[in-house]
């Protein structure tokens, strides 16, 4: 309890900062002005649900507009000898869309690349840049491309292509200038959360949204091996005993890439505020 106002202070978003004594200090995520918009860019259907859907559920509950981009159809992810890629891709698309409905995601865009064969090339980067310019998110969640541990090719490729798209491609108008003909302007992403990182430095407390995360995961029937919500609850109880905490977290490596406002933009902002005050 705070001595000043008697209220509990809650820090749902935290950055982990090592101190000289090896302890951990936390600071809140800087506020994002205006209506908050986020984009989650992942390689396969179900990647986001396992990695970051607690964070997504929290944001949606707080009124954020969250958009999903899924690069591949996940059309190879099965041990079923009777399954073929086209059928599996259709199944996994519907599973992903149902998970988005559970979470409150505003729109789900599936690019339809074949599973396992993504290439970090001009075409993929251009598609991601176009989507960033269209939906204009302040925050992006994507795969950590530079993990030291073993990782799926598509995870690495999508993480790298997205990172390059965010900086500098989406920001500088002369990259993919034909976008302007489609009415798409350059854009600045302010915050990037890298999921699946070996060097996480940022925590989101998803305790209040854990059950929604589980419900979203269970939408991916083709991938969960028959597990039920009761199975997840049992695993959670075992984890609580082991870690001696009820808190549930999702962890990321965070990039903050905010640019200082240009003087002319600050001047325009001042004029707008003055006009509002006058009226």
Rosetta blueprint (number, residue, H / E / L):
1 X L
2 X L
3 X L
4 X L
5 X L
6 X L
7 X L
8 X L
9 X L
10 X L
11 X L
12 X L
13 X E
14 X E
15 X E
16 X E
17 X E
18 X E
19 X L
20 X L
21 X L
22 X L
23 X L
24 X E
25 X E
26 X E
27 X E
28 X L
29 X L
30 X L
31 X L
32 X L
33 X L
34 X L
35 X L
36 X L
37 X E
38 X E
39 X E
40 X E
41 X E
42 X E
43 X L
44 X L
45 X L
46 X L
47 X H
48 X H
49 X H
50 X H
51 X H
52 X H
53 X H
54 X H
55 X H
56 X H
57 X H
58 X H
59 X H
60 X H
61 X H
62 X L
63 X L
64 X L
65 X E
66 X E
67 X E
68 X E
69 X E
70 X E
71 X E
72 X E
73 X L
74 X L
75 X L
76 X L
77 X L
78 X L
79 X L
80 X L
81 X L
82 X L
83 X L
84 X L
85 X H
86 X H
87 X H
88 X H
89 X H
90 X H
91 X H
92 X H
93 X H
94 X H
95 X H
96 X H
97 X H
98 X H
99 X H
100 X H
101 X H
102 X H
103 X H
104 X L
105 X L
106 X L
107 X E
108 X E
109 X E
110 X E
111 X E
112 X E
113 X E
114 X L
115 X L
116 X L
117 X L
118 X L
119 X L
120 X L
121 X L
122 X H
123 X H
124 X H
125 X H
126 X H
127 X H
128 X H
129 X H
130 X H
131 X H
132 X H
133 X H
134 X H
135 X H
136 X L
137 X L
138 X L
139 X E
140 X E
141 X E
142 X E
143 X E
144 X L
145 X L
146 X L
147 X L
148 X L
149 X L
150 X L
151 X L
152 X L
153 X H
154 X H
155 X H
156 X H
157 X H
158 X H
159 X H
160 X H
161 X H
162 X H
163 X H
164 X H
165 X H
166 X H
167 X H
168 X H
169 X H
170 X L
171 X L
172 X L
173 X L
174 X L
175 X L
176 X L
177 X H
178 X H
179 X H
180 X H
181 X H
182 X H
183 X L
184 X L
185 X L
186 X L
187 X L
188 X L
189 X L
190 X L
191 X E
192 X E
193 X E
194 X E
195 X E
196 X L
197 X L
198 X L
199 X L
200 X L
201 X L
202 X E
203 X E
204 X E
205 X E
206 X L
207 X H
208 X H
209 X H
210 X H
211 X H
212 X H
213 X H
214 X H
215 X H
216 X H
217 X H
218 X H
219 X L
220 X L
221 X L
222 X L
223 X L
224 X L
225 X L
226 X L
227 X L
228 X L
229 X H
230 X H
231 X H
232 X H
233 X H
234 X H
235 X H
236 X H
237 X H
238 X H
239 X H
240 X H
241 X H
242 X H
243 X H
244 X L
245 X L
246 X L
247 X L
248 X L
249 X E
250 X E
251 X E
252 X E
253 X E
254 X E
255 X E
256 X E
257 X L
258 X L
259 X L
260 X L
261 X L
262 X L
263 X H
264 X H
265 X H
266 X H
267 X H
268 X H
269 X H
270 X H
271 X H
272 X H
273 X H
274 X H
275 X H
276 X H
277 X H
278 X H
279 X L
